[in-house]
């Protein structure tokens, strides 16, 4: 079972969940794509992780917009309207009789190639569309027990190399940071941008609390996380000062609190960065407040029927 930011309760129903692949609903053991698919060969495509809560897709519009913006940025035509794609997601959920506590992975690759070569001119047909829904509930321990982050030498890319704001299937940069963090005994890797400022973690967005202020990076070199944006909005709506600005690792060491955000887990506390303990090794009070505000906001936006 994955730990850290993606620790979840195992559910045997996931063993035979139905997965959507280009119009077909296939049991998990039978769900496969070709070895000539662009996603397998090159990591050529885009993806989103979306949660289902009380029968409703959380921040669906924001996720789908980001998906289409990313596809356009890499010159890929998804081949269907946003409404049609969302309808296919709901069809997949209905086929599995899923209602809540679901995390789904939406994957769009550039599709099949005639030969293993990177140029899109050897692609044939349209994109490959995959929807993987799973029963996933974050453990209560991960919400209250603090994560340990470690600084990694793998830095974030720039727009001129591989734009970090695109949710690309090519995740090697993040995987490299993840492996480095694991070797150093951390739950996640704290990544710097090309200028040496704190940017993000390898699979979550990073925040610190100093006094009454919440700080996060400028966002220039990190994925524009949907949950990150929701937390920034919640801070502003609740008179909590929040700033998107450059700061250094030394500023993290002297922070009062820290936390990370992501689609799967929402808000998770950070209680240590390298060998520096934050908030006395406990979840900080503002982190707890933001967890509660976020949970209340989701329940309010997506009430049960």
C-alpha positions as CSV (number, residue, x, y, z in Angstrom):
1,X,0.0,0.0,0.0
2,X,1.4,3.4,-0.9
3,X,2.4,5.5,2.1
4,X,2.9,9.2,2.7
5,X,0.6,11.5,0.7
6,X,-1.2,8.6,-1.1
7,X,-1.9,6.3,1.9
8,X,-5.3,4.7,1.4
9,X,-7.5,2.0,2.8
10,X,-7.3,-1.2,0.6
11,X,-10.6,-2.2,-1.0
12,X,-11.1,-5.6,-2.6
13,X,-13.7,-4.2,-4.9
14,X,-10.9,-2.6,-6.9
15,X,-9.7,-6.0,-8.1
16,X,-12.4,-6.3,-10.8
17,X,-13.5,-2.7,-11.3
18,X,-14.6,-1.8,-14.9
19,X,-12.2,0.4,-16.8
20,X,-13.1,2.5,-19.8
21,X,-10.8,2.2,-22.8
22,X,-11.9,3.8,-26.1
23,X,-15.6,3.0,-25.7
24,X,-15.2,-0.4,-24.0
25,X,-15.8,-1.2,-20.4
26,X,-13.3,-3.9,-19.4
27,X,-12.7,-5.7,-16.1
28,X,-9.4,-4.6,-14.5
29,X,-7.5,-7.8,-15.4
30,X,-8.4,-7.4,-19.1
31,X,-7.8,-3.6,-19.4
32,X,-4.8,-3.2,-21.6
33,X,-3.4,-0.7,-24.2
34,X,-1.1,-1.5,-27.1
35,X,2.7,-1.5,-26.8
36,X,2.5,0.9,-29.8
37,X,0.5,3.4,-27.8
38,X,2.1,6.9,-27.5
39,X,1.5,6.9,-23.7
40,X,3.4,3.6,-23.2
41,X,6.1,4.4,-25.7
42,X,6.8,8.0,-24.9
43,X,4.6,9.3,-22.0
44,X,3.0,11.4,-24.7
45,X,-0.3,12.7,-23.4
46,X,-2.1,14.4,-20.5
47,X,-4.1,13.2,-17.4
48,X,-6.2,14.3,-14.5
49,X,-7.0,12.8,-11.1
50,X,-10.6,13.6,-10.1
51,X,-12.6,12.6,-7.0
52,X,-16.3,11.5,-6.8
53,X,-18.1,12.8,-3.7
54,X,-21.8,12.2,-3.2
55,X,-22.3,11.3,-6.8
56,X,-20.6,14.4,-8.1
57,X,-17.2,15.0,-9.6
58,X,-15.3,17.4,-7.4
59,X,-14.0,20.5,-9.2
60,X,-14.9,18.8,-12.5
61,X,-14.8,22.0,-14.6
62,X,-11.4,23.0,-13.3
63,X,-9.9,19.5,-14.0
64,X,-11.4,19.2,-17.5
65,X,-10.3,22.7,-18.4
66,X,-6.8,22.0,-17.3
67,X,-6.8,18.7,-19.3
68,X,-7.9,20.5,-22.5
69,X,-5.4,23.3,-22.0
70,X,-2.6,20.8,-21.5
71,X,-3.6,18.9,-24.6
72,X,-3.7,22.0,-26.7
73,X,-0.3,23.0,-25.4
74,X,1.3,19.8,-26.7
75,X,-0.7,20.0,-30.0
76,X,-3.0,17.0,-29.2
77,X,-6.6,16.9,-30.3
78,X,-8.7,15.0,-27.7
79,X,-11.2,14.4,-30.4
80,X,-14.4,15.0,-28.4
81,X,-16.1,17.9,-26.6
82,X,-15.6,18.4,-22.9
83,X,-19.3,17.5,-22.3
84,X,-18.9,14.2,-24.2
85,X,-15.8,13.3,-22.2
86,X,-17.5,14.1,-18.9
87,X,-20.4,11.9,-20.0
88,X,-18.0,9.0,-20.6
89,X,-16.7,9.5,-17.0
90,X,-20.2,9.3,-15.7
91,X,-21.0,6.2,-17.8
92,X,-17.9,4.5,-16.3
93,X,-19.0,5.4,-12.8
94,X,-22.5,4.2,-13.5
95,X,-21.2,0.9,-14.9
96,X,-19.4,0.4,-11.6
97,X,-22.4,1.6,-9.5
98,X,-20.1,4.0,-7.8
99,X,-21.4,6.9,-5.8
100,X,-18.8,8.3,-3.4
101,X,-15.2,7.9,-2.0
102,X,-13.9,7.3,-5.5
103,X,-10.7,8.5,-7.1
104,X,-10.4,8.2,-10.8
105,X,-7.6,8.7,-13.2
106,X,-8.4,10.1,-16.6
107,X,-5.7,9.5,-19.2
108,X,-5.5,10.7,-22.7
109,X,-2.6,9.7,-24.9
110,X,-1.9,10.7,-28.5
111,X,-2.9,7.2,-29.5
112,X,-1.4,4.4,-31.6
113,X,1.8,4.7,-33.7
114,X,2.8,2.7,-36.7
115,X,6.4,2.4,-35.3
116,X,8.2,3.4,-32.1
117,X,9.1,6.9,-33.1
118,X,8.4,10.2,-31.3
119,X,7.1,12.3,-34.2
120,X,3.3,12.6,-34.2
121,X,3.3,12.0,-38.0
122,X,3.6,8.3,-37.3
123,X,0.4,8.3,-35.2
124,X,-2.7,6.7,-36.7
125,X,-6.3,7.1,-35.6
126,X,-7.3,9.2,-32.7
127,X,-6.2,9.5,-29.1
128,X,-6.4,6.7,-26.5
129,X,-8.9,7.6,-23.7
130,X,-8.7,5.6,-20.5
131,X,-10.8,6.1,-17.3
132,X,-9.7,4.2,-14.2
133,X,-12.1,4.6,-11.2
134,X,-11.1,3.1,-7.8
135,X,-12.5,3.0,-4.4
136,X,-10.0,5.1,-2.4
137,X,-10.4,6.6,1.0
138,X,-7.5,8.4,2.6
139,X,-6.5,7.0,6.0
140,X,-7.3,9.1,9.1
141,X,-3.7,8.7,10.3
142,X,-2.4,10.5,7.2
143,X,-4.7,13.4,7.9
144,X,-3.4,13.9,11.4
145,X,0.1,12.4,11.5
146,X,2.7,14.7,9.9
147,X,4.6,13.9,6.8
148,X,8.4,14.1,6.6
149,X,9.7,16.0,3.5
150,X,13.3,15.9,2.3
151,X,15.1,18.2,0.0
152,X,16.0,16.7,-3.3
153,X,18.5,17.7,-5.9
154,X,16.1,17.1,-8.8
155,X,14.8,20.5,-9.7
156,X,11.7,21.7,-11.5
157,X,11.8,22.2,-15.2
158,X,11.0,25.5,-17.0
159,X,8.7,26.3,-19.9
160,X,11.7,26.1,-22.3
161,X,12.4,22.5,-21.3
162,X,9.3,20.7,-20.1
163,X,6.6,23.0,-18.9
164,X,5.8,22.0,-15.3
165,X,2.4,23.5,-15.5
166,X,1.2,20.9,-18.0
167,X,-0.1,17.7,-16.4
168,X,1.8,15.5,-18.8
169,X,2.0,11.7,-18.8
170,X,5.8,12.2,-19.0
171,X,6.4,12.3,-15.2
172,X,10.1,11.4,-15.1
173,X,11.1,14.6,-13.4
174,X,8.7,13.9,-10.5
175,X,9.5,10.2,-10.4
176,X,13.2,11.0,-10.2
177,X,12.5,13.3,-7.2
178,X,10.2,10.6,-5.7
179,X,12.9,8.0,-5.9
180,X,15.5,10.4,-4.4
181,X,13.2,11.2,-1.5
182,X,12.5,7.6,-0.8
183,X,16.2,6.8,-0.7
184,X,16.6,9.7,1.8
185,X,13.8,8.4,4.0
186,X,11.2,11.0,3.2
187,X,7.5,10.8,2.3
188,X,7.9,13.3,-0.5
189,X,10.7,15.3,-2.1
190,X,10.7,19.1,-1.7
191,X,11.7,20.5,-5.1
192,X,13.3,23.8,-5.9
193,X,12.9,25.8,-9.1
194,X,15.7,26.6,-11.4
195,X,16.5,29.8,-9.4
196,X,16.8,27.9,-6.0
197,X,13.4,28.9,-4.6
198,X,11.0,26.3,-3.1
199,X,8.5,25.3,-5.7
200,X,6.5,22.1,-4.9
201,X,6.7,18.5,-3.9
202,X,7.0,15.6,-6.3
203,X,3.2,14.8,-6.2
204,X,1.7,17.6,-4.1
205,X,1.8,21.4,-3.8
206,X,3.6,22.8,-0.7
207,X,2.6,25.6,1.7
208,X,4.1,27.0,4.9
209,X,2.6,29.1,7.7
210,X,4.6,32.0,9.2
211,X,2.7,33.8,11.9
212,X,-0.8,34.5,10.5
213,X,0.4,34.3,6.9
214,X,0.2,31.3,4.5
215,X,2.9,31.2,1.9
216,X,3.2,29.1,-1.3
217,X,5.3,29.4,-4.4
218,X,4.6,31.8,-7.2
219,X,3.3,28.8,-9.2
220,X,5.6,29.5,-12.1
221,X,7.4,26.2,-11.9
222,X,4.7,23.9,-10.4
223,X,1.5,22.3,-11.6
224,X,-1.4,24.7,-11.0
225,X,-3.0,22.3,-8.6
226,X,-6.8,22.4,-8.4
227,X,-6.7,21.8,-4.6
228,X,-3.9,24.3,-4.3
229,X,-6.2,26.9,-5.9
230,X,-9.1,25.9,-3.7
231,X,-7.0,26.4,-0.6
232,X,-5.8,29.8,-1.7
233,X,-9.5,30.8,-2.4
234,X,-10.6,29.4,1.0
235,X,-7.9,31.5,2.8
236,X,-9.0,34.6,1.0
237,X,-12.7,33.9,1.8
238,X,-11.9,33.4,5.5
239,X,-9.6,36.4,6.0
240,X,-6.5,34.3,6.2
241,X,-3.5,36.1,4.6
242,X,-2.1,34.0,1.7
243,X,0.8,35.0,-0.5
244,X,2.2,33.4,-3.7
245,X,5.8,34.4,-3.6
246,X,9.4,33.2,-3.8
247,X,10.9,31.8,-0.6
248,X,14.0,29.7,0.4
249,X,14.4,26.4,2.2
250,X,15.8,28.3,5.2
251,X,12.4,30.0,5.4
252,X,10.8,26.6,5.6
253,X,13.0,25.6,8.5
254,X,11.8,28.6,10.6
255,X,8.1,28.2,9.6
256,X,5.4,27.6,12.3
257,X,3.6,25.0,10.2
258,X,3.7,23.4,6.8
259,X,1.2,21.3,4.7
260,X,0.7,19.9,1.3
261,X,-2.3,19.7,-0.9
262,X,-3.5,17.3,-3.6
263,X,-6.6,16.0,-5.3
264,X,-6.6,12.6,-3.5
265,X,-5.8,13.6,0.1
266,X,-6.9,17.3,0.2
267,X,-4.7,18.9,2.9
268,X,-2.1,16.9,4.8
269,X,0.2,18.3,7.6
270,X,4.0,18.4,7.3
271,X,5.8,18.1,10.6
272,X,9.5,17.7,9.5
273,X,11.6,19.0,6.6
274,X,15.0,17.3,6.5
275,X,16.0,17.3,10.1
276,X,14.0,20.3,11.1
277,X,10.9,19.6,13.2
278,X,7.9,22.0,12.6
279,X,5.0,22.7,14.9
280,X,6.5,20.5,17.7
281,X,6.1,17.5,15.5
282,X,2.3,17.8,15.5
283,X,-0.3,19.0,13.0
284,X,-0.5,22.8,13.3
285,X,-3.7,24.6,14.3
286,X,-4.0,26.6,11.0
287,X,-3.4,23.3,9.0
288,X,-6.3,21.7,11.0
289,X,-8.5,24.7,10.3
290,X,-7.8,24.5,6.6
291,X,-8.5,20.8,6.6
292,X,-11.9,21.5,8.2
293,X,-12.7,24.4,5.9
294,X,-11.8,22.3,2.9
295,X,-13.9,19.4,4.0
296,X,-16.9,21.7,4.8
297,X,-16.5,23.4,1.4
298,X,-16.6,20.1,-0.5
299,X,-19.7,19.0,1.5
300,X,-21.4,22.3,0.8
301,X,-20.6,22.3,-2.9
302,X,-21.4,18.6,-3.4
303,X,-24.1,17.6,-0.9
304,X,-25.6,14.1,-0.7
305,X,-28.8,13.4,-2.4
